[in-house]
């Protein structure tokens, strides 16, 4: 009898384990499905997003890295194409791309294009300040150690660091690069967006914001 009871107990435990595994597989499938759906909806390889599929980011603004008394905000650049770069002084890929970003910034400085950095996870402000000054980066960055500004990237808030977004003149994401971007890659896509004629801000057509 003890052997039978033991078999029953083992059989019951096996059924419980099978059910738990089944639930875990189901959860994984749901999570994978959600992630895949999000990735399919958001282009992150630098490809130009069709105008009708673009979404706006949230209110990206915050304390200027070099001047805490000043606020930097994407909304200050009404009607301009804006390049948003997410970076950290601790990030080797950010270090590698910094020179290219500044070069492209200078290349487009007279073409109604603005660059804004979002500095994340640098709790020691001086480290980020040194990063900017050592590389002669001339465009402003928001100091965002807690990543509160970063989450305003909406559909793009789960991107890696570094990441670079090109916003059209209505501040909708027209192109996104995840990981370090080269100057040539950025300049090529930026040229496309700058040359667009039909994406200027319109009072009659509201700008959609990604969720």
Secondary structure, DSSP 8 states (H G I E B T S, - for coil): -HHHHHHHHHHHHHHHHHHHHHHHHHHHHHHHHHHHHHHHHS--BS----GGG--B----EEEBSS-TTSEEEGGGSTTSEEEEEEE-TT-HHHHHHHHHHHHHHHHTTTTTEEEEEEEES--SHHHHHHHHHHTT--S-EEEETT-TTGGGGGGGTT--SSEEEEE-TTSBEEEEEES---HHHHHHHHHHHHT-SS-S--SSS---B--
